[in-house]
Amino acid sequence: MAKQPGWKDIPIGGLILEGGTAVKYETGSWRSNRPVLDKNKCTNCMLCWVFCPDSAIVVRESKMLGYDLEHCKGCGICARECPVKAITMVEETKFREGSNG
């Protein structure tokens, strides 16, 4: 018979062993609407990045490049907060059907 772990072998309950992250959890498949950026309107104010609850706005060298669609849930906060209306929400089915929105 295998030896059962004793109380000293069991980790203490309630410990947080690592920092919280959603990197391992792709949630983009939940999305029913996808953000679409009009780069001609975008002023790179970064308000979309500030307000995105999923850190799904891709930024490099202070420029908004697009979206991390594996983590974007399609909540539309980025579109709502954009002061120049450079972001619109498009039904995800338009992309799945092969249309580019």
C-alpha positions as CSV (number, residue, x, y, z in Angstrom):
1,M,0.0,0.0,0.0
2,A,1.3,3.5,-1.0
3,K,2.3,5.8,1.8
4,Q,-0.3,8.6,2.3
5,P,1.1,12.2,2.6
6,G,1.4,13.5,6.1
7,W,0.3,16.9,7.2
8,K,3.8,18.2,6.6
9,D,3.7,17.1,3.0
10,I,0.5,19.0,2.1
11,P,0.8,22.7,1.1
12,I,-0.7,25.3,3.4
13,G,-4.1,26.3,2.2
14,G,-4.9,29.8,1.0
15,L,-1.5,30.4,-0.6
16,I,-1.2,32.3,-3.8
17,L,1.8,30.6,-5.5
18,E,2.0,32.9,-8.6
19,G,0.7,36.2,-9.8
20,G,-2.6,36.4,-11.6
21,T,-2.5,36.3,-15.3
22,A,-4.8,35.5,-18.2
23,V,-2.0,34.7,-20.7
24,K,-2.7,31.0,-20.5
25,Y,-6.5,31.5,-21.0
26,E,-7.5,32.3,-24.5
27,T,-10.9,33.9,-24.3
28,G,-11.3,35.3,-27.8
29,S,-13.7,32.5,-28.8
30,W,-16.4,34.1,-26.5
31,R,-16.4,37.1,-28.7
32,S,-19.6,38.0,-30.7
33,N,-18.3,41.4,-31.9
34,R,-14.8,42.2,-33.1
35,P,-13.1,45.6,-32.8
36,V,-12.0,47.0,-36.2
37,L,-9.5,50.0,-36.3
38,D,-9.7,52.7,-38.9
39,K,-6.0,53.7,-38.9
40,N,-6.8,56.9,-40.8
41,K,-8.9,58.2,-37.9
42,C,-6.7,56.9,-35.0
43,T,-4.7,59.6,-33.2
44,N,-2.8,57.1,-31.0
45,C,-4.2,58.7,-27.8
46,M,-4.0,55.2,-26.2
47,L,-7.4,55.6,-24.4
48,C,-8.4,52.2,-25.9
49,W,-5.3,50.6,-24.3
50,V,-5.9,52.3,-20.9
51,F,-9.5,51.1,-20.7
52,C,-9.2,47.6,-22.3
53,P,-9.9,45.1,-19.4
54,D,-8.1,42.3,-21.3
55,S,-4.9,44.0,-22.3
56,A,-5.8,43.1,-25.8
57,I,-4.6,46.3,-27.5
58,V,-1.3,45.8,-29.2
59,V,0.9,48.9,-28.9
60,R,4.5,49.4,-30.0
61,E,6.5,52.6,-29.9
62,S,3.4,54.6,-28.8
63,K,1.4,53.4,-31.8
64,M,-1.8,51.4,-31.7
65,L,-1.1,48.5,-34.0
66,G,-4.2,46.3,-33.6
67,Y,-5.6,43.7,-31.3
68,D,-4.7,40.4,-29.6
69,L,-7.7,38.6,-30.8
70,E,-6.9,35.5,-28.7
71,H,-7.7,37.5,-25.6
72,C,-10.2,40.1,-26.8
73,K,-13.7,39.3,-25.6
74,G,-15.3,41.9,-27.8
75,C,-16.7,44.0,-25.0
76,G,-16.6,47.2,-27.0
77,I,-15.1,49.4,-24.3
78,C,-12.3,50.4,-26.7
79,A,-14.8,51.6,-29.2
80,R,-16.9,53.4,-26.6
81,E,-13.9,55.3,-25.2
82,C,-12.3,56.2,-28.5
83,P,-12.7,60.0,-28.8
84,V,-12.4,60.0,-32.6
85,K,-14.5,56.9,-33.2
86,A,-11.7,55.1,-34.9
87,I,-12.8,51.8,-33.6
88,T,-16.1,50.1,-34.6
89,M,-17.5,46.8,-33.4
90,V,-18.4,44.3,-36.2
91,E,-20.2,41.1,-35.8
92,E,-17.8,38.2,-35.5
93,T,-19.9,36.1,-38.0
94,K,-18.8,38.5,-40.7
95,F,-15.2,37.3,-40.3
96,R,-16.1,33.7,-39.9
97,E,-18.1,33.8,-43.2
98,G,-14.9,35.0,-45.0
99,S,-16.0,38.7,-45.3
100,N,-13.5,41.2,-44.0
101,G,-16.1,43.3,-42.3
